[in-house]
Amino acid sequence: MAGEYLDHKLECPFCGTIRLQIPADAQPATPIHCAECGKYLGTWDELQSDFEMQGGTDGVFRLDKGRIQRLSQ
């Protein structure tokens, strides 16, 4: 899995980046939009769950040009 980019709900299907508008007081049902194009991506809970499902809480990552790449596990 090393070197793979995280995607799924995190990556905007409209502009292809991972740039989220997350309010400071985000709750599980808070709608989250792409910071680049403004499109709806899902609820805060859905996006956090997706990040965890992809192993986002373990490993080393690099953010490059709006994308998150896993460097190691």
C-alpha positions in Angstrom: 0.0 0.0 0.0 3.0 2.3 0.3 2.9 5.2 -2.1 -0.9 5.0 -2.7 -3.0 8.1 -2.5 -6.0 8.3 -0.2 -9.2 9.0 -2.1 -12.7 7.7 -1.8 -14.8 10.4 -0.1 -11.8 12.5 0.8 -10.9 13.3 -2.8 -13.3 15.6 -4.6 -14.9 13.8 -7.5 -15.4 17.2 -9.3 -11.9 18.7 -9.1 -9.7 15.8 -7.9 -8.1 17.4 -4.8 -8.4 16.8 -1.1 -9.0 20.3 0.3 -11.8 20.3 2.8 -13.7 23.2 4.3 -14.0 22.1 7.9 -15.6 24.5 10.4 -13.9 24.8 13.8 -17.1 23.5 15.5 -17.7 20.6 13.1 -20.2 18.0 14.5 -20.8 14.5 13.0 -23.7 15.8 10.9 -21.9 18.9 9.7 -21.9 19.1 5.9 -18.3 19.3 4.5 -17.5 21.0 1.1 -14.5 21.0 -1.1 -12.4 24.1 -0.4 -11.3 24.2 -4.0 -14.6 24.1 -5.9 -17.2 24.2 -3.2 -19.0 20.9 -4.0 -20.6 18.9 -1.2 -18.4 15.9 -0.1 -20.3 14.4 2.8 -20.9 14.8 6.5 -17.9 15.2 8.8 -18.7 11.8 10.3 -18.7 10.1 6.8 -15.4 11.7 5.9 -13.7 10.8 9.2 -14.9 7.2 8.9 -13.6 7.0 5.4 -10.2 8.3 6.4 -10.0 5.8 9.2 -11.2 3.0 6.9 -8.3 3.8 4.5 -5.8 3.5 7.4 -5.5 7.2 7.8 -4.8 7.0 11.5 -1.7 4.8 11.0 1.4 5.5 8.9 3.2 8.5 7.5 1.6 10.7 4.9 2.6 13.6 2.6 0.2 16.3 1.5 1.2 17.4 -2.0 -0.8 19.6 -4.4 -4.1 18.8 -2.6 -3.6 15.1 -2.4 -2.6 12.8 0.6 -0.1 10.2 -0.2 0.8 7.3 2.2 4.6 7.0 2.6 4.6 4.1 5.1 2.4 2.1 7.4 
